[in-house]
Amino acid sequence: MKLTKTLIATTAAAMFLGLTACTEKEAAEETASTDTYPLKTCVVSGEELGGMGEPVVMEHEGTTVKLCCKECIDKFEANPSKYVAMVKAAQ
């Protein structure tokens, strides 16, 4: 009886995790297909967005800016207007 309960609990957990992963994947794909960000590269480094993992998303005065990695954050914060202008020019 104890083994049966353990198997049921394990199966339920596996099913839940599987459904969650599927849902997260579908959500990511939907977001990617509706993303209107105009650039494919990082405004700081010029590297491809997504080439170093998930892009870092920054917000400055209502404009979204995507960076290729955490290392670009300091440069962005030193002169955000410069990088926001690059995003706006691409729109």
DSSP file (Angstrom, degrees, kcal/mol; ACC not computed):
  #  RESIDUE AA STRUCTURE BP1 BP2  ACC     N-H-->O    O-->H-N    N-H-->O    O-->H-N    TCO  KAPPA ALPHA  PHI   PSI    X-CA   Y-CA   Z-CA
    1    1 A M     >        0   0    0      0, 0.0     4,-2.1     0, 0.0     5,-0.2   0.000 360.0 360.0 360.0 -43.1    0.0    0.0    0.0
    2    2 A K  H  >  +     0   0    0      1,-0.2     4,-2.1     2,-0.2     5,-0.1   0.896 360.0  50.6 -64.2 -40.0    2.8    2.4    0.9
    3    3 A L  H  > S+     0   0    0      1,-0.2     4,-2.5     2,-0.2    -1,-0.2   0.888 108.4  52.7 -64.2 -39.6    4.6    1.6   -2.4
    4    4 A T  H  > S+     0   0    0      2,-0.2     4,-2.4     1,-0.2    -2,-0.2   0.917 109.4  48.2 -63.1 -44.2    1.4    2.3   -4.3
    5    5 A K  H  X S+     0   0    0     -4,-2.1     4,-2.6     2,-0.2    -1,-0.2   0.894 111.7  50.5 -63.5 -39.9    1.0    5.7   -2.7
    6    6 A T  H  X S+     0   0    0     -4,-2.1     4,-2.6     2,-0.2    -2,-0.2   0.920 111.4  47.8 -64.3 -43.6    4.6    6.5   -3.5
    7    7 A L  H  X S+     0   0    0     -4,-2.5     4,-2.5     2,-0.2    -2,-0.2   0.897 112.4  49.0 -64.7 -40.2    4.2    5.5   -7.1
    8    8 A I  H  X S+     0   0    0     -4,-2.4     4,-2.6     2,-0.2    -2,-0.2   0.929 113.1  47.0 -64.5 -44.9    1.0    7.5   -7.4
    9    9 A A  H  X S+     0   0    0     -4,-2.6     4,-2.4     2,-0.2    -2,-0.2   0.906 113.7  48.0 -63.8 -42.3    2.6   10.6   -5.9
   10   10 A T  H  X S+     0   0    0     -4,-2.6     4,-2.5     2,-0.2    -2,-0.2   0.916 112.9  48.0 -65.4 -43.6    5.7   10.3   -8.1
   11   11 A T  H  X S+     0   0    0     -4,-2.5     4,-2.5     2,-0.2    -2,-0.2   0.913 112.0  49.5 -63.7 -43.4    3.6    9.8  -11.2
   12   12 A A  H  X S+     0   0    0     -4,-2.6     4,-2.5     2,-0.2    -2,-0.2   0.918 111.8  48.7 -62.5 -43.5    1.4   12.8  -10.3
   13   13 A A  H  X S+     0   0    0     -4,-2.4     4,-2.7     2,-0.2     5,-0.2   0.918 111.7  49.3 -63.0 -43.5    4.5   15.0   -9.7
   14   14 A A  H  X S+     0   0    0     -4,-2.5     4,-2.3     1,-0.2    -2,-0.2   0.901 111.7  48.9 -63.3 -41.2    6.1   13.9  -13.0
   15   15 A M  H  X S+     0   0    0     -4,-2.5     4,-2.4     2,-0.2    -1,-0.2   0.918 111.9  48.8 -64.2 -43.4    2.9   14.6  -14.9
   16   16 A F  H  X S+     0   0    0     -4,-2.5     4,-2.5     2,-0.2    -2,-0.2   0.934 112.5  47.4 -62.4 -46.8    2.6   18.1  -13.3
   17   17 A L  H  X S+     0   0    0     -4,-2.7     4,-2.5     1,-0.2    -1,-0.2   0.884 111.6  51.5 -63.4 -38.5    6.3   18.9  -14.0
   18   18 A G  H  X S+     0   0    0     -4,-2.3     4,-2.0    -5,-0.2    -1,-0.2   0.909 111.5  46.4 -64.1 -42.4    5.9   17.7  -17.6
   19   19 A L  H  X S+     0   0    0     -4,-2.4     4,-2.5     2,-0.2    -2,-0.2   0.885 111.9  51.6 -67.4 -38.7    2.8   19.9  -18.1
   20   20 A T  H  X S+     0   0    0     -4,-2.5     4,-2.7     2,-0.2     5,-0.2   0.929 109.9  48.8 -63.9 -45.4    4.5   22.9  -16.5
   21   21 A A  H  X S+     0   0    0     -4,-2.5     4,-2.5     1,-0.2    -1,-0.2   0.911 112.2  49.0 -61.5 -42.3    7.5   22.6  -18.8
   22   22 A C  H  X S+     0   0    0     -4,-2.0     4,-2.7     2,-0.2    -1,-0.2   0.924 111.7  48.9 -62.7 -44.7    5.3   22.3  -21.8
   23   23 A T  H  X S+     0   0    0     -4,-2.5     4,-2.4     1,-0.2    -2,-0.2   0.914 111.7  48.7 -62.9 -43.4    3.3   25.3  -20.7
   24   24 A E  H  X S+     0   0    0     -4,-2.7     4,-2.4     2,-0.2    -1,-0.2   0.898 111.9  49.6 -63.7 -40.7    6.5   27.4  -20.1
   25   25 A K  H  X S+     0   0    0     -4,-2.5     4,-2.4     2,-0.2    -2,-0.2   0.928 111.5  48.2 -63.6 -45.0    7.8   26.3  -23.5
   26   26 A E  H  X S+     0   0    0     -4,-2.7     4,-2.4     1,-0.2    -2,-0.2   0.900 111.4  50.8 -62.3 -40.1    4.6   27.3  -25.3
   27   27 A A  H  X S+     0   0    0     -4,-2.4     4,-2.5     2,-0.2    -1,-0.2   0.907 110.1  49.4 -64.2 -41.9    4.6   30.6  -23.4
   28   28 A A  H  X S+     0   0    0     -4,-2.4     4,-2.4     1,-0.2    -2,-0.2   0.906 111.8  48.5 -63.8 -41.4    8.2   31.3  -24.5
   29   29 A E  H  X S+     0   0    0     -4,-2.4     4,-1.9     2,-0.2    -2,-0.2   0.894 111.9  49.4 -65.8 -39.2    7.4   30.5  -28.1
   30   30 A E  H  X S+     0   0    0     -4,-2.4     4,-1.3     2,-0.2    -2,-0.2   0.918 111.3  49.1 -65.8 -42.8    4.3   32.7  -28.0
   31   31 A T  H  X S+     0   0    0     -4,-2.5     4,-0.9     1,-0.2     3,-0.4   0.918 110.4  51.2 -62.0 -43.6    6.3   35.6  -26.6
   32   32 A A  H  < S+     0   0    0     -4,-2.4     3,-0.4     1,-0.2    -1,-0.2   0.880 109.7  49.7 -61.9 -38.2    9.0   35.2  -29.2
   33   33 A S  H  < S+     0   0    0     -4,-1.9    -1,-0.2     1,-0.2    -2,-0.2   0.739 117.8  39.1 -75.7 -20.9    6.5   35.3  -32.0
   34   34 A T  H  < S+     0   0    0     -4,-1.3     2,-0.3    -3,-0.4    -1,-0.2   0.383  84.8 122.2-106.9   2.4    4.7   38.4  -30.7
   35   35 A D     <  -     0   0    0     -4,-0.9    -3,-0.0    -3,-0.4    -4,-0.0  -0.492  39.5-172.3 -68.7 126.6    7.9   40.2  -29.6
   36   36 A T        +     0   0    0     -2,-0.3    -1,-0.1     2,-0.0    -4,-0.1   0.230  33.8 137.6-105.8  13.3    8.2   43.6  -31.4
   37   37 A Y        -     0   0    0      1,-0.1    28,-0.1     2,-0.0    -2,-0.0  -0.430  48.7-145.0 -61.2 129.3   11.7   44.5  -30.2
   38   38 A P        +     0   0    0      0, 0.0     2,-0.3     0, 0.0    -1,-0.1   0.598  67.9  71.4 -80.7 -10.7   13.3   45.9  -33.3
   39   39 A L        -     0   0    0      1,-0.1     4,-0.1     2,-0.0    -2,-0.0  -0.782  48.6-168.1-112.3 151.0   16.9   44.7  -32.9
   40   40 A K  S    S+     0   0    0     -2,-0.3     9,-2.8     2,-0.1     2,-0.3   0.436  77.1  59.0-106.0  -6.4   18.5   41.3  -33.1
   41   41 A T  B    S-A   48   0A   0      7,-0.3     2,-0.3     9,-0.1     7,-0.2  -0.853  92.5 -95.7-124.9 159.7   21.8   42.4  -31.6
   42   42 A C     >  -     0   0    0      5,-3.2     4,-1.6    -2,-0.3    25,-0.2  -0.537  25.1-143.3 -71.3 132.0   22.9   44.0  -28.3
   43   43 A V  T  4 S+     0   0    0     23,-0.8    -1,-0.1    -2,-0.3    24,-0.1   0.716  98.4  46.0 -71.1 -19.5   23.1   47.8  -28.5
   44   44 A V  T  4 S+     0   0    0      3,-0.1    -1,-0.2     1,-0.0    23,-0.1   0.928 130.6  13.2 -86.8 -52.2   26.1   47.8  -26.2
   45   45 A S  T  4 S-     0   0    0      2,-0.1    -2,-0.2     3,-0.0     3,-0.1   0.692  88.2-126.7-102.0 -22.0   28.3   45.0  -27.5
   46   46 A G     <  +     0   0    0     -4,-1.6    -3,-0.1     1,-0.3     3,-0.1   0.431  61.8 141.0  85.0  -0.8   26.8   44.2  -31.0
   47   47 A E        -     0   0    0      1,-0.1    -5,-3.2    -6,-0.1    -1,-0.3  -0.370  63.2 -90.1 -72.7 154.3   26.6   40.5  -30.0
   48   48 A E  B >   -A   41   0A   0     -7,-0.2     3,-1.7    -3,-0.1     4,-0.3  -0.429  42.6-113.9 -64.8 132.6   23.5   38.5  -31.1
   49   49 A L  T 3  S+     0   0    0     -9,-2.8    19,-0.1     1,-0.3    -1,-0.1  -0.538 104.2  21.4 -68.1 130.2   20.7   38.6  -28.6
   50   50 A G  T >  S+     0   0    0      3,-0.4     3,-1.1    -2,-0.3    -1,-0.3   0.257  92.4 106.9  93.9 -10.9   20.2   35.1  -27.2
   51   51 A G  T <  S+     0   0    0     -3,-1.7    -2,-0.1     1,-0.3     3,-0.1   0.696  88.3  35.9 -72.2 -18.7   23.7   34.0  -28.2
   52   52 A M  T 3  S-     0   0    0      1,-0.6    -1,-0.3    -4,-0.3     2,-0.2  -0.058 130.9 -79.1-121.8  30.2   24.8   34.1  -24.5
   53   53 A G  S <  S-     0   0    0     -3,-1.1    -1,-0.6    16,-0.1    -3,-0.4  -0.602  92.0  -6.6 101.3-168.5   21.6   32.9  -23.0
   54   54 A E  S    S-     0   0    0     -2,-0.2    -3,-0.0    -3,-0.1    -5,-0.0  -0.376  82.3-109.6 -61.7 134.4   18.4   34.8  -22.3
   55   55 A P        -     0   0    0      0, 0.0     2,-0.5     0, 0.0    13,-0.2  -0.275  26.7-116.0 -62.3 151.7   18.8   38.5  -23.1
   56   56 A V  E     -B   67   0B   0     11,-2.5    11,-3.3    -3,-0.1     2,-0.6  -0.806  29.2-146.4 -87.6 126.3   18.9   41.0  -20.1
   57   57 A V  E     -B   66   0B   0     -2,-0.5     2,-0.3     9,-0.2     9,-0.2  -0.861  19.3-178.4-102.4 122.4   15.9   43.3  -20.4
   58   58 A M  E     -B   65   0B   0      7,-3.5     7,-2.9    -2,-0.6     2,-0.4  -0.808  13.3-151.0-114.3 156.9   16.3   46.8  -19.2
   59   59 A E  E     +B   64   0B   0     -2,-0.3     2,-0.4     5,-0.2     5,-0.2  -0.998  14.3 176.9-129.6 131.1   13.8   49.6  -19.1
   60   60 A H  E >  S-B   63   0B   0      3,-2.5     3,-2.0    -2,-0.4    -2,-0.0  -0.940  71.8 -27.4-139.0 116.5   14.7   53.3  -19.4
   61   61 A E  T 3  S-     0   0    0     -2,-0.4     3,-0.1     1,-0.3    -1,-0.0   0.867 127.3 -45.7  47.7  44.9   12.0   56.1  -19.4
   62   62 A G  T 3  S+     0   0    0      1,-0.2     2,-0.5     0, 0.0    -1,-0.3   0.429 114.8 113.2  85.1  -0.3    9.4   53.7  -20.9
   63   63 A T  E <   -B   60   0B   0     -3,-2.0    -3,-2.5     2,-0.0     2,-0.4  -0.909  60.0-137.4-108.7 131.3   11.7   52.2  -23.6
   64   64 A T  E     -B   59   0B   0     -2,-0.5     2,-0.4    -5,-0.2    -5,-0.2  -0.691  20.3-173.2 -85.4 134.5   12.7   48.5  -23.4
   65   65 A V  E     -B   58   0B   0     -7,-2.9    -7,-3.5    -2,-0.4     2,-0.5  -0.998  10.1-151.3-128.9 131.8   16.3   47.7  -24.2
   66   66 A K  E     -B   57   0B   0     -2,-0.4   -23,-0.8    -9,-0.2     2,-0.3  -0.893  10.4-166.6-107.6 132.0   17.7   44.2  -24.5
   67   67 A L  E     -B   56   0B   0    -11,-3.3   -11,-2.5    -2,-0.5     3,-0.1  -0.820  25.5-129.4-113.5 154.2   21.3   43.4  -23.7
   68   68 A C  S    S-     0   0    0     -2,-0.3     2,-0.3   -13,-0.2   -16,-0.3   0.787  83.0  -7.2 -74.3 -26.4   23.2   40.2  -24.6
   69   69 A C  S >  S-     0   0    0    -13,-0.1     3,-1.2   -14,-0.1     4,-0.3  -0.968  72.7 -94.5-161.2 170.4   24.5   39.6  -21.1
   70   70 A K  G >  S+     0   0    0     -2,-0.3     3,-1.6     1,-0.3     4,-0.5   0.794 113.2  70.1 -63.6 -29.8   24.9   41.0  -17.5
   71   71 A E  G 3  S+     0   0    0      1,-0.3     4,-0.5     2,-0.2     3,-0.3   0.731  93.4  57.5 -63.6 -21.1   28.3   42.4  -18.4
   72   72 A C  G <> S+     0   0    0     -3,-1.2     4,-2.3     1,-0.2    -1,-0.3   0.590  83.7  84.7 -84.0 -11.4   26.7   45.0  -20.6
   73   73 A I  H <> S+     0   0    0     -3,-1.6     4,-3.0    -4,-0.3     5,-0.2   0.922  87.1  50.8 -59.7 -47.4   24.5   46.4  -17.8
   74   74 A D  H  > S+     0   0    0     -4,-0.5     4,-1.5    -3,-0.3    -1,-0.2   0.908 111.9  47.2 -60.2 -43.0   27.2   48.8  -16.4
   75   75 A K  H  > S+     0   0    0     -4,-0.5     4,-0.9     2,-0.2    -1,-0.2   0.908 113.0  49.7 -64.7 -40.7   27.9   50.3  -19.8
   76   76 A F  H >< S+     0   0    0     -4,-2.3     3,-0.9     1,-0.2     7,-0.2   0.943 111.0  48.6 -60.9 -47.9   24.2   50.7  -20.5
   77   77 A E  H 3< S+     0   0    0     -4,-3.0    -1,-0.2     1,-0.2    -2,-0.2   0.739 103.6  62.0 -67.7 -22.9   23.7   52.4  -17.1
   78   78 A A  H 3< S+     0   0    0     -4,-1.5    -1,-0.2     1,-0.2    -2,-0.2   0.799 128.7   6.1 -71.3 -27.9   26.6   54.7  -17.7
   79   79 A N  S XX S+     0   0    0     -4,-0.9     4,-1.1    -3,-0.9     3,-0.8  -0.355  71.1 161.1-152.6  63.5   24.8   56.2  -20.8
   80   80 A P  H 3> S+     0   0    0      0, 0.0     4,-2.6     0, 0.0     5,-0.2   0.829  73.5  62.5 -61.5 -32.8   21.3   54.9  -21.2
   81   81 A S  H 3> S+     0   0    0      1,-0.2     4,-2.1     2,-0.2     5,-0.1   0.873 100.2  54.7 -60.9 -36.8   20.1   57.7  -23.5
   82   82 A K  H <> S+     0   0    0     -3,-0.8     4,-1.2     1,-0.2    -1,-0.2   0.928 113.5  40.5 -60.6 -46.3   22.7   56.6  -26.1
   83   83 A Y  H  X S+     0   0    0     -4,-1.1     4,-1.7    -7,-0.2    -2,-0.2   0.840 112.3  54.2 -76.6 -33.5   21.4   53.1  -26.2
   84   84 A V  H  X S+     0   0    0     -4,-2.6     4,-2.7     1,-0.2     5,-0.2   0.900 106.0  54.6 -63.7 -40.0   17.7   54.0  -26.0
   85   85 A A  H  X S+     0   0    0     -4,-2.1     4,-2.3    -5,-0.2    -1,-0.2   0.876 105.2  53.3 -61.3 -36.8   18.3   56.3  -29.0
   86   86 A M  H  X S+     0   0    0     -4,-1.2     4,-1.2     2,-0.2    -1,-0.2   0.898 110.7  46.2 -65.6 -39.8   19.7   53.3  -30.9
   87   87 A V  H  X S+     0   0    0     -4,-1.7     4,-0.8     2,-0.2     3,-0.4   0.932 112.9  49.4 -66.9 -45.3   16.5   51.2  -30.1
   88   88 A K  H >< S+     0   0    0     -4,-2.7     3,-0.7     1,-0.2    -2,-0.2   0.873 107.9  54.2 -63.5 -36.8   14.2   54.1  -31.1
   89   89 A A  H 3< S+     0   0    0     -4,-2.3    -1,-0.2     1,-0.2    -2,-0.2   0.817 107.5  51.7 -66.4 -29.2   16.1   54.6  -34.4
   90   90 A A  H 3<        0   0    0     -4,-1.2    -1,-0.2    -3,-0.4    -2,-0.2   0.634 360.0 360.0 -81.5 -13.5   15.5   51.0  -35.2
   91   91 A Q    <<        0   0    0     -4,-0.8    -1,-0.2    -3,-0.7    -2,-0.1   0.488 360.0 360.0 -77.4 360.0   11.8   51.1  -34.6
